[in-house]
């Protein structure tokens, strides 16, 4: 099993489970990622998705063994398209994704981090955009990474391929938080708890806004968002949310207070 899928309490956890191969993005693991994210998307019981890995590496990127063997030409044709499918599935998922980065990240693994909505890294994790050092470019992942990272940091990290600390990629904008290793699960849980307080439809539409609005002309953006706002204010979810607010209780979709 290259990728494991578990659901507990409305949270689906997708785990890269090939620590012996440093959780590389093989054809099998990328197919499994798309399948598991799609399963989460279609399960009404799932509210939030956590993406993580086993071992001391979150994801080492492309399967270089596969890329350098006798079928390298086939890998070159299929590998990038498979990674595009994973990243697009993550971006279009109508539920928030939290990357729990428990170990080192290289190459395409940075794309998984960037395609998540929120990312928390263990302080001992290291990150490297290692593509240039093996003679390729971070092509596919640049679409998601450059949308998150500050330009000056992105230029340096993508061009040099240097291995850097979690704190450095926090400064670059690739992750949202860095946690002491023993506190990683607690910090991830704090994000998940806050996400579970949001309405499912509201979160899905907010993800869509974050993806689409920055690329829209202002007039088109205002027209689209005004229409969306009007439809949401008259929705059943909004009525329940506002009623709960005035009644000083949690809405029906939120977990009960502990």
C-alpha positions in Angstrom: 0.0 0.0 0.0 1.7 3.2 -1.2 -0.9 5.6 0.2 -3.2 4.9 3.2 -6.7 6.5 3.7 -8.4 6.7 7.1 -11.5 8.7 8.3 -12.1 9.6 12.0 -14.5 12.2 13.3 -15.1 13.9 10.0 -11.4 14.2 9.2 -9.8 12.1 6.4 -6.1 11.4 6.7 -4.2 10.5 3.5 -0.8 9.1 4.4 2.1 8.6 2.0 3.1 5.2 3.3 6.3 4.1 1.5 8.9 5.3 3.9 11.4 2.8 2.5 11.3 4.8 -0.8 11.1 8.2 0.9 7.5 8.4 -0.2 8.4 9.2 -3.8 5.8 10.2 -6.3 5.5 7.0 -8.3 2.8 6.3 -10.8 1.0 4.1 -8.2 1.2 6.6 -5.4 0.0 9.4 -7.6 -3.0 7.4 -8.8 -3.8 6.5 -5.2 -3.6 10.2 -4.2 -6.1 11.2 -6.8 -8.4 8.3 -5.8 -8.3 9.1 -2.1 -8.8 12.8 -2.6 -11.8 12.0 -4.8 -13.2 9.7 -2.2 -12.9 12.5 0.4 -14.6 14.9 -1.9 -17.6 12.6 -2.4 -18.0 11.7 1.2 -20.4 14.1 3.0 -19.0 12.8 6.4 -15.6 14.2 5.6 -15.1 17.8 6.4 -11.3 18.3 6.4 -8.5 16.3 4.8 -5.0 15.9 6.3 -2.1 14.9 4.0 1.0 13.5 5.7 3.7 10.9 5.4 5.4 8.1 7.2 9.1 8.0 8.2 11.6 10.8 8.1 10.6 12.1 4.7 7.2 13.7 3.8 7.8 13.3 0.1 11.1 13.1 -1.9 9.4 14.1 -5.2 9.7 12.3 -8.4 10.6 8.6 -8.6 14.1 9.2 -10.0 14.7 5.5 -10.3 11.7 5.2 -12.6 12.8 8.3 -14.5 16.3 7.0 -15.2 15.5 3.4 -16.1 14.9 1.8 -19.5 11.3 3.2 -19.5 12.5 6.8 -18.9 10.8 8.1 -22.0 7.5 6.7 -20.8 8.0 8.2 -17.4 8.8 11.6 -18.8 5.5 11.5 -20.8 3.2 10.2 -18.0 4.9 11.4 -14.8 4.2 15.2 -15.2 0.6 14.6 -16.3 0.1 12.3 -13.3 1.4 15.1 -11.0 -0.8 17.6 -12.7 -3.8 15.4 -11.9 -2.8 15.2 -8.2 -2.3 18.9 -7.8 -5.5 19.8 -9.7 -7.5 17.4 -7.6 -6.2 19.0 -4.5 -6.9 22.6 -5.7 -10.4 21.7 -6.8 -11.3 19.7 -3.7 -14.2 21.4 -2.1 -12.9 20.7 1.4 -9.9 22.2 3.1 -6.6 20.3 3.1 -4.0 20.6 5.8 -0.5 19.3 5.0 1.1 17.8 8.1 4.8 17.8 7.0 6.5 15.4 9.4 9.7 15.0 7.5 11.9 16.2 4.7 10.6 17.5 1.4 12.2 17.6 -2.0 11.2 18.3 -5.6 7.6 17.5 -6.3 6.9 17.1 -2.6 6.9 20.9 -2.4 4.0 20.9 -4.8 1.9 18.8 -2.5 2.7 21.2 0.3 1.8 24.2 -1.8 -1.4 22.7 -3.2 -2.7 22.2 0.4 -4.7 25.0 1.8 -2.7 25.1 5.0 0.6 23.5 5.9 2.4 22.9 9.2 6.0 21.6 9.2 8.0 20.0 11.9 10.9 22.2 12.8 13.4 19.5 11.9 12.1 19.1 8.4 14.3 20.3 5.5 13.1 21.5 2.1 14.8 21.5 -1.3 13.7 22.4 -4.7 16.2 19.9 -5.9 15.2 19.7 -9.6 17.9 21.9 -11.0 20.6 19.7 -9.3 19.5 16.7 -11.4 19.2 18.6 -14.6 15.5 19.4 -14.7 13.2 22.3 -13.7 10.4 22.5 -11.1 8.0 23.0 -13.9 4.6 21.5 -12.8 5.0 22.5 -9.2 5.9 26.1 -10.0 2.2 26.6 -10.8 1.2 26.0 -7.1 4.5 27.0 -5.4 4.8 30.5 -7.1 1.2 31.3 -6.0 2.3 30.9 -2.4 5.9 32.0 -2.2 7.3 35.5 -2.1 9.1 36.2 -5.4 12.6 36.8 -3.9 12.5 33.7 -1.8 11.2 31.7 -4.8 13.9 32.8 -7.1 16.7 31.9 -4.7 15.2 28.5 -3.6 14.1 27.3 -7.0 17.3 28.4 -8.8 19.8 27.2 -6.3 18.2 23.9 -5.2 19.6 24.5 -1.7 18.4 22.5 1.2 16.9 24.8 3.8 15.1 24.7 7.1 11.4 24.7 7.8 11.7 28.2 9.2 13.1 29.4 5.9 10.2 28.1 3.9 7.8 29.6 6.5 9.4 33.0 5.7 9.1 32.2 2.0 5.3 31.6 2.4 5.3 27.9 1.5 4.0 26.8 4.9 1.8 28.5 7.5 3.5 27.3 10.7 6.5 25.5 12.0 6.0 23.3 15.1 8.4 21.6 17.5 8.4 17.9 16.4 6.5 16.8 19.5 3.9 19.5 19.0 3.2 18.9 15.3 0.0 17.0 15.9 -1.3 19.5 18.3 -0.7 22.4 15.9 -2.3 20.5 13.0 -5.3 19.7 15.3 -5.7 23.3 16.2 -6.1 24.2 12.5 -8.5 21.3 11.9 -10.6 22.3 14.9 -10.9 25.8 13.5 -11.8 24.6 10.0 -14.5 22.4 11.4 -16.3 25.5 12.7 -16.8 26.7 9.2 -19.9 25.8 7.2 -19.2 23.1 4.6 -20.6 25.1 1.7 -19.0 28.3 2.9 -15.6 26.6 3.0 -16.0 25.2 -0.5 -17.0 28.6 -1.9 -14.1 30.3 0.0 -11.6 27.8 -1.6 -13.1 28.7 -5.0 -12.7 32.4 -4.3 -9.1 32.0 -3.2 -8.4 30.1 -6.4 -10.3 32.3 -8.9 -10.6 35.9 -7.7 -6.9 36.9 -7.9 -6.9 36.2 -11.7 -10.1 38.0 -12.5 -10.5 41.6 -13.8 -12.1 43.7 -11.0 -15.4 44.2 -12.8 -15.8 40.5 -13.4 -14.8 39.7 -9.9 -17.2 42.1 -8.3 -20.1 40.8 -10.5 -19.3 37.2 -9.7 -18.8 37.7 -6.0 -21.9 39.8 -5.6 -24.0 37.1 -7.1 -22.3 34.5 -4.9 -22.8 36.5 -1.8 -26.5 37.0 -2.5 -27.0 33.3 -3.1 -25.2 32.3 0.1 -27.0 34.8 2.3 -30.3 33.1 1.3 -29.0 29.5 1.8 -30.1 27.1 4.4 -26.5 26.9 5.7 -26.4 30.7 6.3 -29.8 30.7 8.0 -28.6 28.0 10.4 -25.3 29.8 10.9 -26.9 33.1 11.7 -29.6 31.6 13.9 -26.9 29.8 15.9 -25.0 33.1 16.2 -28.0 34.9 17.7 -28.9 31.9 19.9 -25.3 31.8 21.2 -24.8 28.1 20.2 -22.7 26.3 17.7 -24.2 25.7 14.3 -25.3 22.1 13.4 -22.2 21.4 11.3 -19.7 22.3 14.1 -18.5 19.7 16.7 -19.9 20.2 20.2 -17.8 22.3 22.6 -15.5 20.3 24.7 
